[in-house]
Amino acid sequence: MAEIKIYDVVEKAAKTGKVDKGVNEVTKAVERGVAKLVVVATDVDPKELTQHLPILCKEKGIDFAEVDSREKLGISVGINRPTAAVAVVAEGEAKLK
């Protein structure tokens, strides 16, 4: 998935569906198996904060994507803070595939 499209999908899901924001909420959504797509920013420091998410997603069969900016990811989910990770729980009108 192209990065611009990922931001669009997350933005649409945030407006019409349900999105969990932040590493802790995303981890819980993945462990419970309710996440449909997990998006992680690559500019997280330290990297260890999000290192476990690709592995968990692979184990649970959840789609995983990376984007370049925490700032843009936060804006796309409608918050004024950077966020390291987002999980789309209910996609609403967003097309995930």
SEFIZA-3560 file (N, C-alpha, C; in Angstrom, 3 decimals):
REM SEFIZA-3560
<numar><xx>0.848</xx><yy>-1.176</yy><zz>0.000</zz><atom>N</atom></numar>
<numar><xx>0.000</xx><yy>0.000</yy><zz>0.000</zz><atom>CA</atom></numar>
<numar><xx>0.893</xx><yy>1.238</yy><zz>0.000</zz><atom>C</atom></numar>
<numar><xx>0.586</xx><yy>2.172</yy><zz>-0.859</zz><atom>N</atom></numar>
<numar><xx>1.356</xx><yy>3.407</yy><zz>-0.897</zz><atom>CA</atom></numar>
<numar><xx>1.090</xx><yy>4.211</yy><zz>0.375</zz><atom>C</atom></numar>
<numar><xx>2.112</xx><yy>4.948</yy><zz>0.785</zz><atom>N</atom></numar>
<numar><xx>2.022</xx><yy>5.669</yy><zz>2.057</zz><atom>CA</atom></numar>
<numar><xx>0.874</xx><yy>6.683</yy><zz>2.098</zz><atom>C</atom></numar>
<numar><xx>0.664</xx><yy>7.402</yy><zz>1.004</zz><atom>N</atom></numar>
<numar><xx>-0.430</xx><yy>8.386</yy><zz>0.958</zz><atom>CA</atom></numar>
<numar><xx>-1.765</xx><yy>7.666</yy><zz>1.123</zz><atom>C</atom></numar>
<numar><xx>-1.895</xx><yy>6.514</yy><zz>0.490</zz><atom>N</atom></numar>
<numar><xx>-3.141</xx><yy>5.750</yy><zz>0.589</zz><atom>CA</atom></numar>
<numar><xx>-3.360</xx><yy>5.263</yy><zz>2.022</zz><atom>C</atom></numar>
<numar><xx>-2.290</xx><yy>4.902</yy><zz>2.707</zz><atom>N</atom></numar>
<numar><xx>-2.403</xx><yy>4.455</yy><zz>4.100</zz><atom>CA</atom></numar>
<numar><xx>-2.979</xx><yy>5.575</yy><zz>4.960</zz><atom>C</atom></numar>
<numar><xx>-2.433</xx><yy>6.782</yy><zz>4.797</zz><atom>N</atom></numar>
<numar><xx>-2.959</xx><yy>7.925</yy><zz>5.556</zz><atom>CA</atom></numar>
<numar><xx>-4.438</xx><yy>8.153</yy><zz>5.239</zz><atom>C</atom></numar>
<numar><xx>-4.819</xx><yy>8.023</yy><zz>3.966</zz><atom>N</atom></numar>
<numar><xx>-6.221</xx><yy>8.214</yy><zz>3.568</zz><atom>CA</atom></numar>
<numar><xx>-7.131</xx><yy>7.171</yy><zz>4.208</zz><atom>C</atom></numar>
<numar><xx>-6.691</xx><yy>5.915</yy><zz>4.206</zz><atom>N</atom></numar>
<numar><xx>-7.478</xx><yy>4.832</yy><zz>4.805</zz><atom>CA</atom></numar>
<numar><xx>-7.663</xx><yy>5.079</yy><zz>6.298</zz><atom>C</atom></numar>
<numar><xx>-6.577</xx><yy>5.455</yy><zz>6.975</zz><atom>N</atom></numar>
<numar><xx>-6.647</xx><yy>5.713</yy><zz>8.418</zz><atom>CA</atom></numar>
<numar><xx>-7.568</xx><yy>6.895</yy><zz>8.705</zz><atom>C</atom></numar>
<numar><xx>-7.463</xx><yy>7.945</yy><zz>7.904</zz><atom>N</atom></numar>
<numar><xx>-8.306</xx><yy>9.130</yy><zz>8.102</zz><atom>CA</atom></numar>
<numar><xx>-9.787</xx><yy>8.790</yy><zz>7.916</zz><atom>C</atom></numar>
<numar><xx>-10.095</xx><yy>8.042</yy><zz>6.862</zz><atom>N</atom></numar>
<numar><xx>-11.494</xx><yy>7.670</yy><zz>6.609</zz><atom>CA</atom></numar>
<numar><xx>-12.020</xx><yy>6.748</yy><zz>7.706</zz><atom>C</atom></numar>
<numar><xx>-11.192</xx><yy>5.813</yy><zz>8.164</zz><atom>N</atom></numar>
<numar><xx>-11.604</xx><yy>4.905</yy><zz>9.240</zz><atom>CA</atom></numar>
<numar><xx>-11.828</xx><yy>5.672</yy><zz>10.538</zz><atom>C</atom></numar>
<numar><xx>-11.003</xx><yy>6.689</yy><zz>10.796</zz><atom>N</atom></numar>
<numar><xx>-11.156</xx><yy>7.486</yy><zz>12.016</zz><atom>CA</atom></numar>
<numar><xx>-12.467</xx><yy>8.272</yy><zz>11.999</zz><atom>C</atom></numar>
<numar><xx>-12.892</xx><yy>8.708</yy><zz>10.808</zz><atom>N</atom></numar>
<numar><xx>-14.117</xx><yy>9.504</yy><zz>10.696</zz><atom>CA</atom></numar>
<numar><xx>-15.375</xx><yy>8.646</yy><zz>10.707</zz><atom>C</atom></numar>
<numar><xx>-15.315</xx><yy>7.446</yy><zz>10.104</zz><atom>N</atom></numar>
<numar><xx>-16.538</xx><yy>6.654</yy><zz>9.928</zz><atom>CA</atom></numar>
<numar><xx>-16.532</xx><yy>5.327</yy><zz>10.675</zz><atom>C</atom></numar>
<numar><xx>-15.400</xx><yy>4.947</yy><zz>11.240</zz><atom>N</atom></numar>
<numar><xx>-15.312</xx><yy>3.673</yy><zz>11.945</zz><atom>CA</atom></numar>
<numar><xx>-14.764</xx><yy>3.856</yy><zz>13.350</zz><atom>C</atom></numar>
<numar><xx>-13.883</xx><yy>2.927</yy><zz>13.753</zz><atom>N</atom></numar>
<numar><xx>-13.259</xx><yy>3.014</yy><zz>15.077</zz><atom>CA</atom></numar>
<numar><xx>-11.768</xx><yy>2.772</yy><zz>14.938</zz><atom>C</atom></numar>
<numar><xx>-10.980</xx><yy>3.642</yy><zz>15.571</zz><atom>N</atom></numar>
<numar><xx>-9.528</xx><yy>3.557</yy><zz>15.507</zz><atom>CA</atom></numar>
<numar><xx>-8.967</xx><yy>3.659</yy><zz>16.917</zz><atom>C</atom></numar>
<numar><xx>-8.026</xx><yy>2.774</yy><zz>17.252</zz><atom>N</atom></numar>
<numar><xx>-7.307</xx><yy>2.872</yy><zz>18.523</zz><atom>CA</atom></numar>
<numar><xx>-5.983</xx><yy>3.565</yy><zz>18.266</zz><atom>C</atom></numar>
<numar><xx>-5.612</xx><yy>4.480</yy><zz>19.172</zz><atom>N</atom></numar>
<numar><xx>-4.409</xx><yy>5.282</yy><zz>18.997</zz><atom>CA</atom></numar>
<numar><xx>-3.430</xx><yy>5.025</yy><zz>20.134</zz><atom>C</atom></numar>
<numar><xx>-2.143</xx><yy>5.006</yy><zz>19.821</zz><atom>N</atom></numar>
<numar><xx>-1.119</xx><yy>4.808</yy><zz>20.831</zz><atom>CA</atom></numar>
<numar><xx>-0.679</xx><yy>3.354</yy><zz>20.920</zz><atom>C</atom></numar>
<numar><xx>0.560</xx><yy>3.157</yy><zz>21.310</zz><atom>N</atom></numar>
<numar><xx>1.152</xx><yy>1.817</yy><zz>21.339</zz><atom>CA</atom></numar>
<numar><xx>0.397</xx><yy>0.883</yy><zz>22.282</zz><atom>C</atom></numar>
<numar><xx>0.029</xx><yy>1.355</yy><zz>23.464</zz><atom>N</atom></numar>
<numar><xx>-0.659</xx><yy>0.481</yy><zz>24.423</zz><atom>CA</atom></numar>
<numar><xx>-2.017</xx><yy>0.025</yy><zz>23.908</zz><atom>C</atom></numar>
<numar><xx>-2.818</xx><yy>0.947</yy><zz>23.403</zz><atom>N</atom></numar>
<numar><xx>-4.140</xx><yy>0.589</yy><zz>22.884</zz><atom>CA</atom></numar>
<numar><xx>-4.028</xx><yy>-0.323</yy><zz>21.668</zz><atom>C</atom></numar>
<numar><xx>-3.062</xx><yy>-0.044</yy><zz>20.803</zz><atom>N</atom></numar>
<numar><xx>-2.864</xx><yy>-0.865</yy><zz>19.605</zz><atom>CA</atom></numar>
<numar><xx>-2.446</xx><yy>-2.276</yy><zz>19.995</zz><atom>C</atom></numar>
<numar><xx>-1.532</xx><yy>-2.393</yy><zz>20.953</zz><atom>N</atom></numar>
<numar><xx>-1.094</xx><yy>-3.713</yy><zz>21.414</zz><atom>CA</atom></numar>
<numar><xx>-2.274</xx><yy>-4.509</yy><zz>21.956</zz><atom>C</atom></numar>
<numar><xx>-3.125</xx><yy>-3.863</yy><zz>22.747</zz><atom>N</atom></numar>
<numar><xx>-4.307</xx><yy>-4.550</yy><zz>23.289</zz><atom>CA</atom></numar>
<numar><xx>-5.248</xx><yy>-5.000</yy><zz>22.171</zz><atom>C</atom></numar>
<numar><xx>-5.465</xx><yy>-4.146</yy><zz>21.177</zz><atom>N</atom></numar>
<numar><xx>-6.357</xx><yy>-4.492</yy><zz>20.064</zz><atom>CA</atom></numar>
<numar><xx>-5.813</xx><yy>-5.681</yy><zz>19.275</zz><atom>C</atom></numar>
<numar><xx>-4.501</xx><yy>-5.721</yy><zz>19.088</zz><atom>N</atom></numar>
<numar><xx>-3.878</xx><yy>-6.838</yy><zz>18.366</zz><atom>CA</atom></numar>
<numar><xx>-3.989</xx><yy>-8.116</yy><zz>19.189</zz><atom>C</atom></numar>
<numar><xx>-3.667</xx><yy>-8.041</yy><zz>20.476</zz><atom>N</atom></numar>
<numar><xx>-3.726</xx><yy>-9.229</yy><zz>21.331</zz><atom>CA</atom></numar>
<numar><xx>-5.142</xx><yy>-9.787</yy><zz>21.429</zz><atom>C</atom></numar>
<numar><xx>-6.138</xx><yy>-8.914</yy><zz>21.416</zz><atom>N</atom></numar>
<numar><xx>-7.543</xx><yy>-9.358</yy><zz>21.470</zz><atom>CA</atom></numar>
<numar><xx>-8.041</xx><yy>-9.851</yy><zz>20.116</zz><atom>C</atom></numar>
<numar><xx>-7.286</xx><yy>-9.542</yy><zz>19.061</zz><atom>N</atom></numar>
<numar><xx>-7.666</xx><yy>-9.973</yy><zz>17.722</zz><atom>CA</atom></numar>
<numar><xx>-8.735</xx><yy>-9.123</yy><zz>17.069</zz><atom>C</atom></numar>
<numar><xx>-8.950</xx><yy>-7.901</yy><zz>17.562</zz><atom>N</atom></numar>
<numar><xx>-9.989</xx><yy>-7.038</yy><zz>16.998</zz><atom>CA</atom></numar>
<numar><xx>-9.453</xx><yy>-6.051</yy><zz>15.958</zz><atom>C</atom></numar>
<numar><xx>-8.143</xx><yy>-5.879</yy><zz>15.882</zz><atom>N</atom></numar>
<numar><xx>-7.551</xx><yy>-4.953</yy><zz>14.915</zz><atom>CA</atom></numar>
<numar><xx>-7.613</xx><yy>-5.565</yy><zz>13.519</zz><atom>C</atom></numar>
<numar><xx>-7.915</xx><yy>-4.729</yy><zz>12.524</zz><atom>N</atom></numar>
<numar><xx>-7.943</xx><yy>-5.183</yy><zz>11.137</zz><atom>CA</atom></numar>
<numar><xx>-6.704</xx><yy>-4.708</yy><zz>10.381</zz><atom>C</atom></numar>
<numar><xx>-6.173</xx><yy>-3.571</yy><zz>10.798</zz><atom>N</atom></numar>
<numar><xx>-4.970</xx><yy>-3.003</yy><zz>10.195</zz><atom>CA</atom></numar>
<numar><xx>-4.215</xx><yy>-2.252</yy><zz>11.275</zz><atom>C</atom></numar>
<numar><xx>-2.901</xx><yy>-2.449</yy><zz>11.320</zz><atom>N</atom></numar>
<numar><xx>-2.052</xx><yy>-1.724</yy><zz>12.261</zz><atom>CA</atom></numar>
<numar><xx>-1.075</xx><yy>-0.883</yy><zz>11.450</zz><atom>C</atom></numar>
<numar><xx>-0.970</xx><yy>0.392</yy><zz>11.798</zz><atom>N</atom></numar>
<numar><xx>-0.050</xx><yy>1.312</yy><zz>11.132</zz><atom>CA</atom></numar>
<numar><xx>0.896</xx><yy>1.872</yy><zz>12.179</zz><atom>C</atom></numar>
<numar><xx>2.201</xx><yy>1.790</yy><zz>11.890</zz><atom>N</atom></numar>
<numar><xx>3.229</xx><yy>2.247</yy><zz>12.825</zz><atom>CA</atom></numar>
<numar><xx>4.111</xx><yy>3.276</yy><zz>12.127</zz><atom>C</atom></numar>
<numar><xx>4.462</xx><yy>4.342</yy><zz>12.838</zz><atom>N</atom></numar>
<numar><xx>5.376</xx><yy>5.358</yy><zz>12.315</zz><atom>CA</atom></numar>
<numar><xx>6.815</xx><yy>4.875</yy><zz>12.485</zz><atom>C</atom></numar>
<numar><xx>7.652</xx><yy>5.133</yy><zz>11.489</zz><atom>N</atom></numar>
<numar><xx>9.047</xx><yy>4.684</yy><zz>11.548</zz><atom>CA</atom></numar>
<numar><xx>9.955</xx><yy>5.668</yy><zz>12.276</zz><atom>C</atom></numar>
<numar><xx>9.466</xx><yy>6.875</yy><zz>12.567</zz><atom>N</atom></numar>
<numar><xx>10.310</xx><yy>7.864</yy><zz>13.241</zz><atom>CA</atom></numar>
<numar><xx>10.169</xx><yy>7.826</yy><zz>14.764</zz><atom>C</atom></numar>
<numar><xx>9.764</xx><yy>6.688</yy><zz>15.293</zz><atom>N</atom></numar>
<numar><xx>9.617</xx><yy>6.511</yy><zz>16.741</zz><atom>CA</atom></numar>
<numar><xx>11.003</xx><yy>6.346</yy><zz>17.359</zz><atom>C</atom></numar>
<numar><xx>11.214</xx><yy>6.996</yy><zz>18.496</zz><atom>N</atom></numar>
<numar><xx>12.491</xx><yy>6.873</yy><zz>19.195</zz><atom>CA</atom></numar>
<numar><xx>12.223</xx><yy>6.709</yy><zz>20.678</zz><atom>C</atom></numar>
<numar><xx>12.628</xx><yy>5.659</yy><zz>21.297</zz><atom>N</atom></numar>
<numar><xx>13.415</xx><yy>4.536</yy><zz>20.776</zz><atom>CA</atom></numar>
<numar><xx>12.545</xx><yy>3.545</yy><zz>19.995</zz><atom>C</atom></numar>
<numar><xx>13.156</xx><yy>2.864</yy><zz>19.057</zz><atom>N</atom></numar>
<numar><xx>12.468</xx><yy>1.902</yy><zz>18.184</zz><atom>CA</atom></numar>
<numar><xx>11.809</xx><yy>0.773</yy><zz>18.970</zz><atom>C</atom></numar>
<numar><xx>12.349</xx><yy>0.475</yy><zz>20.149</zz><atom>N</atom></numar>
<numar><xx>11.842</xx><yy>-0.633</yy><zz>20.964</zz><atom>CA</atom></numar>
<numar><xx>10.373</xx><yy>-0.461</yy><zz>21.349</zz><atom>C</atom></numar>
<numar><xx>9.875</xx><yy>0.774</yy><zz>21.317</zz><atom>N</atom></numar>
<numar><xx>8.476</xx><yy>1.025</yy><zz>21.673</zz><atom>CA</atom></numar>
<numar><xx>7.505</xx><yy>0.294</yy><zz>20.750</zz><atom>C</atom></numar>
<numar><xx>7.883</xx><yy>0.169</yy><zz>19.484</zz><atom>N</atom></numar>
<numar><xx>6.967</xx><yy>-0.446</yy><zz>18.513</zz><atom>CA</atom></numar>
<numar><xx>7.510</xx><yy>-1.729</yy><zz>17.892</zz><atom>C</atom></numar>
<numar><xx>8.659</xx><yy>-2.195</yy><zz>18.318</zz><atom>N</atom></numar>
<numar><xx>9.292</xx><yy>-3.367</yy><zz>17.708</zz><atom>CA</atom></numar>
<numar><xx>8.447</xx><yy>-4.629</yy><zz>17.789</zz><atom>C</atom></numar>
<numar><xx>7.642</xx><yy>-4.762</yy><zz>18.802</zz><atom>N</atom></numar>
<numar><xx>6.857</xx><yy>-5.980</yy><zz>18.995</zz><atom>CA</atom></numar>
<numar><xx>5.632</xx><yy>-6.054</yy><zz>18.082</zz><atom>C</atom></numar>
<numar><xx>5.190</xx><yy>-4.939</yy><zz>17.558</zz><atom>N</atom></numar>
<numar><xx>3.934</xx><yy>-4.913</yy><zz>16.806</zz><atom>CA</atom></numar>
<numar><xx>3.957</xx><yy>-5.721</yy><zz>15.503</zz><atom>C</atom></numar>
<numar><xx>5.017</xx><yy>-5.639</yy><zz>14.672</zz><atom>N</atom></numar>
<numar><xx>5.006</xx><yy>-6.466</yy><zz>13.454</zz><atom>CA</atom></numar>
<numar><xx>4.945</xx><yy>-7.962</yy><zz>13.759</zz><atom>C</atom></numar>
<numar><xx>5.616</xx><yy>-8.380</yy><zz>14.812</zz><atom>N</atom></numar>
<numar><xx>5.636</xx><yy>-9.796</yy><zz>15.194</zz><atom>CA</atom></numar>
<numar><xx>4.250</xx><yy>-10.236</yy><zz>15.656</zz><atom>C</atom></numar>
<numar><xx>3.627</xx><yy>-9.431</yy><zz>16.529</zz><atom>N</atom></numar>
<numar><xx>2.276</xx><yy>-9.743</yy><zz>16.999</zz><atom>CA</atom></numar>
<numar><xx>1.282</xx><yy>-9.802</yy><zz>15.836</zz><atom>C</atom></numar>
<numar><xx>1.386</xx><yy>-8.850</yy><zz>14.924</zz><atom>N</atom></numar>
<numar><xx>0.466</xx><yy>-8.817</yy><zz>13.785</zz><atom>CA</atom></numar>
<numar><xx>0.627</xx><yy>-10.056</yy><zz>12.914</zz><atom>C</atom></numar>
<numar><xx>1.863</xx><yy>-10.468</yy><zz>12.702</zz><atom>N</atom></numar>
<numar><xx>2.109</xx><yy>-11.669</yy><zz>11.895</zz><atom>CA</atom></numar>
<numar><xx>1.507</xx><yy>-12.899</yy><zz>12.568</zz><atom>C</atom></numar>
<numar><xx>1.694</xx><yy>-13.016</yy><zz>13.885</zz><atom>N</atom></numar>
<numar><xx>1.143</xx><yy>-14.155</yy><zz>14.635</zz><atom>CA</atom></numar>
<numar><xx>-0.379</xx><yy>-14.201</yy><zz>14.557</zz><atom>C</atom></numar>
<numar><xx>-1.015</xx><yy>-13.020</yy><zz>14.599</zz><atom>N</atom></numar>
<numar><xx>-2.479</xx><yy>-12.945</yy><zz>14.617</zz><atom>CA</atom></numar>
<numar><xx>-3.093</xx><yy>-12.836</yy><zz>13.219</zz><atom>C</atom></numar>
<numar><xx>-2.251</xx><yy>-12.698</yy><zz>12.184</zz><atom>N</atom></numar>
<numar><xx>-2.761</xx><yy>-12.572</yy><zz>10.821</zz><atom>CA</atom></numar>
<numar><xx>-3.397</xx><yy>-11.226</yy><zz>10.535</zz><atom>C</atom></numar>
<numar><xx>-2.879</xx><yy>-10.175</yy><zz>11.161</zz><atom>N</atom></numar>
<numar><xx>-3.412</xx><yy>-8.817</yy><zz>11.003</zz><atom>CA</atom></numar>
<numar><xx>-2.518</xx><yy>-8.045</yy><zz>10.039</zz><atom>C</atom></numar>
<numar><xx>-3.134</xx><yy>-7.297</yy><zz>9.117</zz><atom>N</atom></numar>
<numar><xx>-2.372</xx><yy>-6.489</yy><zz>8.169</zz><atom>CA</atom></numar>
<numar><xx>-1.568</xx><yy>-5.432</yy><zz>8.915</zz><atom>C</atom></numar>
<numar><xx>-0.342</xx><yy>-5.174</yy><zz>8.422</zz><atom>N</atom></numar>
<numar><xx>0.580</xx><yy>-4.251</yy><zz>9.075</zz><atom>CA</atom></numar>
<numar><xx>1.168</xx><yy>-3.323</yy><zz>8.021</zz><atom>C</atom></numar>
<numar><xx>1.297</xx><yy>-2.044</yy><zz>8.355</zz><atom>N</atom></numar>
<numar><xx>1.901</xx><yy>-1.075</yy><zz>7.443</zz><atom>CA</atom></numar>
<numar><xx>2.738</xx><yy>-0.085</yy><zz>8.240</zz><atom>C</atom></numar>
<numar><xx>3.725</xx><yy>0.500</yy><zz>7.558</zz><atom>N</atom></numar>
<numar><xx>4.569</xx><yy>1.523</yy><zz>8.179</zz><atom>CA</atom></numar>
<numar><xx>4.440</xx><yy>2.821</yy><zz>7.401</zz><atom>C</atom></numar>
<numar><xx>4.490</xx><yy>3.925</yy><zz>8.135</zz><atom>N</atom></numar>
<numar><xx>4.504</xx><yy>5.257</yy><zz>7.536</zz><atom>CA</atom></numar>
<numar><xx>5.694</xx><yy>6.016</yy><zz>8.115</zz><atom>C</atom></numar>
<numar><xx>6.034</xx><yy>7.136</yy><zz>7.497</zz><atom>N</atom></numar>
<numar><xx>7.258</xx><yy>7.831</yy><zz>7.884</zz><atom>CA</atom></numar>
<numar><xx>7.127</xx><yy>8.793</yy><zz>9.062</zz><atom>C</atom></numar>
<numar><xx>5.920</xx><yy>9.228</yy><zz>9.399</zz><atom>N</atom></numar>
<numar><xx>5.802</xx><yy>10.338</yy><zz>10.349</zz><atom>CA</atom></numar>
<numar><xx>4.739</xx><yy>10.124</yy><zz>11.426</zz><atom>C</atom></numar>
<numar><xx>5.150</xx><yy>10.311</yy><zz>12.683</zz><atom>N</atom></numar>
<numar><xx>4.200</xx><yy>10.285</yy><zz>13.806</zz><atom>CA</atom></numar>
<numar><xx>3.247</xx><yy>11.468</yy><zz>13.719</zz><atom>C</atom></numar>
<numar><xx>3.777</xx><yy>12.619</yy><zz>13.293</zz><atom>N</atom></numar>
<numar><xx>2.956</xx><yy>13.831</yy><zz>13.158</zz><atom>CA</atom></numar>
<numar><xx>1.806</xx><yy>13.602</yy><zz>12.186</zz><atom>C</atom></numar>
<numar><xx>2.133</xx><yy>13.116</yy><zz>10.983</zz><atom>N</atom></numar>
<numar><xx>1.114</xx><yy>12.887</yy><zz>9.956</zz><atom>CA</atom></numar>
<numar><xx>0.120</xx><yy>11.819</yy><zz>10.396</zz><atom>C</atom></numar>
<numar><xx>0.609</xx><yy>10.802</yy><zz>11.099</zz><atom>N</atom></numar>
<numar><xx>-0.272</xx><yy>9.737</yy><zz>11.575</zz><atom>CA</atom></numar>
<numar><xx>-1.270</xx><yy>10.289</yy><zz>12.594</zz><atom>C</atom></numar>
<numar><xx>-0.790</xx><yy>11.138</yy><zz>13.495</zz><atom>N</atom></numar>
<numar><xx>-1.679</xx><yy>11.773</yy><zz>14.470</zz><atom>CA</atom></numar>
<numar><xx>-2.728</xx><yy>12.648</yy><zz>13.805</zz><atom>C</atom></numar>
<numar><xx>-2.304</xx><yy>13.430</yy><zz>12.825</zz><atom>N</atom></numar>
<numar><xx>-3.232</xx><yy>14.297</yy><zz>12.098</zz><atom>CA</atom></numar>
<numar><xx>-4.274</xx><yy>13.466</yy><zz>11.351</zz><atom>C</atom></numar>
<numar><xx>-3.849</xx><yy>12.354</yy><zz>10.759</zz><atom>N</atom></numar>
<numar><xx>-4.789</xx><yy>11.540</yy><zz>9.978</zz><atom>CA</atom></numar>
<numar><xx>-5.869</xx><yy>10.888</yy><zz>10.841</zz><atom>C</atom></numar>
<numar><xx>-5.598</xx><yy>10.689</yy><zz>12.140</zz><atom>N</atom></numar>
<numar><xx>-6.641</xx><yy>10.137</yy><zz>13.020</zz><atom>CA</atom></numar>
<numar><xx>-7.395</xx><yy>11.231</yy><zz>13.767</zz><atom>C</atom></numar>
<numar><xx>-7.064</xx><yy>12.488</yy><zz>13.490</zz><atom>N</atom></numar>
<numar><xx>-7.835</xx><yy>13.594</yy><zz>14.035</zz><atom>CA</atom></numar>
<numar><xx>-7.404</xx><yy>14.070</yy><zz>15.408</zz><atom>C</atom></numar>
<numar><xx>-6.155</xx><yy>13.813</yy><zz>15.787</zz><atom>N</atom></numar>
<numar><xx>-5.657</xx><yy>14.340</yy><zz>17.056</zz><atom>CA</atom></numar>
<numar><xx>-4.514</xx><yy>15.304</yy><zz>16.776</zz><atom>C</atom></numar>
<numar><xx>-4.284</xx><yy>16.219</yy><zz>17.681</zz><atom>N</atom></numar>
<numar><xx>-3.248</xx><yy>17.233</yy><zz>17.490</zz><atom>CA</atom></numar>
<numar><xx>-1.928</xx><yy>16.842</yy><zz>18.130</zz><atom>C</atom></numar>
<numar><xx>-1.717</xx><yy>15.563</yy><zz>18.321</zz><atom>N</atom></numar>
<numar><xx>-0.482</xx><yy>15.051</yy><zz>18.915</zz><atom>CA</atom></numar>
<numar><xx>0.085</xx><yy>13.982</yy><zz>17.995</zz><atom>C</atom></numar>
<numar><xx>1.389</xx><yy>13.840</yy><zz>17.967</zz><atom>N</atom></numar>
<numar><xx>1.962</xx><yy>12.726</yy><zz>17.206</zz><atom>CA</atom></numar>
<numar><xx>1.572</xx><yy>11.399</yy><zz>17.855</zz><atom>C</atom></numar>
<numar><xx>1.392</xx><yy>10.375</yy><zz>17.052</zz><atom>N</atom></numar>
<numar><xx>1.114</xx><yy>9.053</yy><zz>17.598</zz><atom>CA</atom></numar>
<numar><xx>1.996</xx><yy>8.026</yy><zz>16.902</zz><atom>C</atom></numar>
<numar><xx>2.530</xx><yy>7.099</yy><zz>17.673</zz><atom>N</atom></numar>
<numar><xx>3.464</xx><yy>6.110</yy><zz>17.145</zz><atom>CA</atom></numar>
<numar><xx>2.756</xx><yy>4.977</yy><zz>16.432</zz><atom>C</atom></numar>
<numar><xx>1.527</xx><yy>4.670</yy><zz>16.838</zz><atom>N</atom></numar>
<numar><xx>0.821</xx><yy>3.530</yy><zz>16.257</zz><atom>CA</atom></numar>
<numar><xx>-0.683</xx><yy>3.757</yy><zz>16.261</zz><atom>C</atom></numar>
<numar><xx>-1.333</xx><yy>3.146</yy><zz>15.271</zz><atom>N</atom></numar>
<numar><xx>-2.780</xx><yy>3.228</yy><zz>15.120</zz><atom>CA</atom></numar>
<numar><xx>-3.289</xx><yy>1.856</yy><zz>14.700</zz><atom>C</atom></numar>
<numar><xx>-4.413</xx><yy>1.451</yy><zz>15.263</zz><atom>N</atom></numar>
<numar><xx>-5.067</xx><yy>0.205</yy><zz>14.850</zz><atom>CA</atom></numar>
<numar><xx>-6.471</xx><yy>0.524</yy><zz>14.361</zz><atom>C</atom></numar>
<numar><xx>-6.783</xx><yy>0.102</yy><zz>13.152</zz><atom>N</atom></numar>
<numar><xx>-8.141</xx><yy>0.238</yy><zz>12.633</zz><atom>CA</atom></numar>
<numar><xx>-8.928</xx><yy>-0.959</yy><zz>13.149</zz><atom>C</atom></numar>
<numar><xx>-9.927</xx><yy>-0.687</yy><zz>13.985</zz><atom>N</atom></numar>
<numar><xx>-10.744</xx><yy>-1.744</yy><zz>14.588</zz><atom>CA</atom></numar>
<numar><xx>-12.017</xx><yy>-1.953</yy><zz>13.769</zz><atom>C</atom></numar>
<numar><xx>-12.675</xx><yy>-0.875</yy><zz>13.393</zz><atom>N</atom></numar>
<numar><xx>-13.845</xx><yy>-0.937</yy><zz>12.511</zz><atom>CA</atom></numar>
<numar><xx>-13.593</xx><yy>0.043</yy><zz>11.378</zz><atom>C</atom></numar>
<numar><xx>-13.525</xx><yy>-0.471</yy><zz>10.155</zz><atom>N</atom></numar>
<numar><xx>-13.079</xx><yy>0.371</yy><zz>9.044</zz><atom>CA</atom></numar>
<numar><xx>-14.102</xx><yy>1.388</yy><zz>8.559</zz><atom>C</atom></numar>
<numar><xx>-15.365</xx><yy>1.235</yy><zz>8.884</zz><atom>N</atom></numar>
<numar><xx>-16.367</xx><yy>2.189</yy><zz>8.410</zz><atom>CA</atom></numar>
<numar><xx>-16.400</xx><yy>2.197</yy><zz>6.897</zz><atom>C</atom></numar>
<numar><xx>-16.217</xx><yy>3.352</yy><zz>6.281</zz><atom>N</atom></numar>
<numar><xx>-16.233</xx><yy>3.474</yy><zz>4.823</zz><atom>CA</atom></numar>
<numar><xx>-14.863</xx><yy>3.271</yy><zz>4.195</zz><atom>C</atom></numar>
<numar><xx>-13.832</xx><yy>3.063</yy><zz>4.993</zz><atom>N</atom></numar>
<numar><xx>-12.479</xx><yy>2.881</yy><zz>4.462</zz><atom>CA</atom></numar>
<numar><xx>-12.363</xx><yy>1.519</yy><zz>3.784</zz><atom>C</atom></numar>
<numar><xx>-11.614</xx><yy>1.479</yy><zz>2.690</zz><atom>N</atom></numar>
<numar><xx>-11.350</xx><yy>0.227</yy><zz>1.975</zz><atom>CA</atom></numar>
<numar><xx>-9.956</xx><yy>-0.246</yy><zz>2.362</zz><atom>C</atom></numar>
<numar><xx>-9.888</xx><yy>-1.346</yy><zz>3.117</zz><atom>N</atom></numar>
<numar><xx>-8.600</xx><yy>-1.822</yy><zz>3.621</zz><atom>CA</atom></numar>
<numar><xx>-7.820</xx><yy>-2.642</yy><zz>2.604</zz><atom>C</atom></numar>
<numar><xx>-8.450</xx><yy>-3.240</yy><zz>1.657</zz><atom>N</atom></numar>
<numar><xx>-7.731</xx><yy>-4.105</yy><zz>0.700</zz><atom>CA</atom></numar>
<numar><xx>-7.482</xx><yy>-3.397</yy><zz>-0.599</zz><atom>C</atom></numar>
//
